[in-house]
């Protein structure tokens, strides 16, 4: 009979620890959802990639050049027909 009581105590302690951990995890997730964004998030992003705006501008320019080339090819194929 004493062995059965010992197992109930072990199960109770494990259940308590699991509930405590679940509560900690849920409270952490709740605090993360309500946390305001960092004040220096933008400046840190610029420090990590200072040429981001230039990269985006070059990507847009490359797309525009490709669109112009396609339009020119289309015009040339229309003239040849």
VMD Tcl script that draws the C-alpha trace (Angstrom):
set ca {
  {0.00 0.00 0.00}
  {2.89 2.34 0.71}
  {4.19 1.89 -2.86}
  {0.86 3.02 -4.31}
  {0.86 6.15 -2.14}
  {4.41 6.90 -3.27}
  {3.40 6.72 -6.92}
  {0.47 9.07 -6.28}
  {2.86 11.57 -4.75}
  {5.21 11.29 -7.75}
  {2.31 11.74 -10.18}
  {1.05 14.73 -8.22}
  {4.46 16.41 -8.22}
  {4.88 15.78 -11.96}
  {1.42 17.21 -12.67}
  {2.24 20.28 -10.58}
  {5.55 20.83 -12.39}
  {3.91 20.42 -15.80}
  {1.17 22.92 -14.92}
  {3.74 25.37 -13.59}
  {5.79 25.12 -16.79}
  {2.69 25.53 -18.95}
  {1.73 28.63 -16.98}
  {5.20 30.11 -17.39}
  {5.18 29.43 -21.13}
  {1.73 30.96 -21.61}
  {2.60 34.05 -19.57}
  {5.79 34.52 -21.59}
  {3.88 34.27 -24.87}
  {1.29 36.72 -23.61}
  {3.95 39.23 -22.60}
  {5.67 38.89 -25.98}
  {2.42 39.64 -27.84}
  {1.85 42.86 -25.90}
  {5.43 44.05 -25.90}
  {6.03 47.23 -27.91}
  {8.52 47.13 -30.74}
  {12.06 48.16 -29.92}
  {13.00 51.81 -30.11}
  {16.19 51.12 -32.03}
  {14.86 48.39 -34.32}
  {15.12 50.56 -37.46}
  {18.53 51.99 -36.63}
  {19.88 48.53 -35.81}
  {18.50 47.26 -39.12}
  {20.31 50.07 -40.91}
  {23.52 49.22 -39.09}
  {23.24 45.58 -40.13}
  {22.51 46.40 -43.79}
  {23.30 50.06 -44.53}
  {22.82 49.55 -48.29}
  {19.31 48.08 -48.10}
  {17.66 51.09 -49.74}
  {20.26 51.10 -52.51}
  {19.77 47.37 -53.05}
  {16.02 47.85 -53.35}
  {16.51 50.72 -55.80}
  {18.86 48.60 -57.92}
  {16.33 45.77 -57.94}
  {13.59 48.14 -59.12}
  {15.93 49.54 -61.78}
  {16.78 46.05 -63.01}
  {13.06 45.23 -63.30}
  {12.42 48.46 -65.21}
  {15.31 47.76 -67.60}
  {14.01 44.25 -68.23}
  {10.52 45.62 -68.91}
  {11.96 48.14 -71.40}
  {13.94 45.40 -73.15}
  {10.83 43.26 -73.43}
  {8.87 46.21 -74.84}
  {11.63 46.93 -77.36}
  {11.74 43.28 -78.46}
  {7.97 43.33 -78.84}
  {8.16 46.50 -80.98}
  {10.90 45.00 -83.16}
  {8.93 41.80 -83.68}
  {5.84 43.86 -84.61}
  {7.85 45.85 -87.17}
  {9.26 42.70 -88.76}
  {5.82 41.22 -89.32}
}
mol new
graphics top color blue
foreach p $ca { graphics top sphere $p radius 0.5 }
foreach p [lrange $ca 0 end-1] q [lrange $ca 1 end] { graphics top cylinder $p $q radius 0.2 }
display resetview
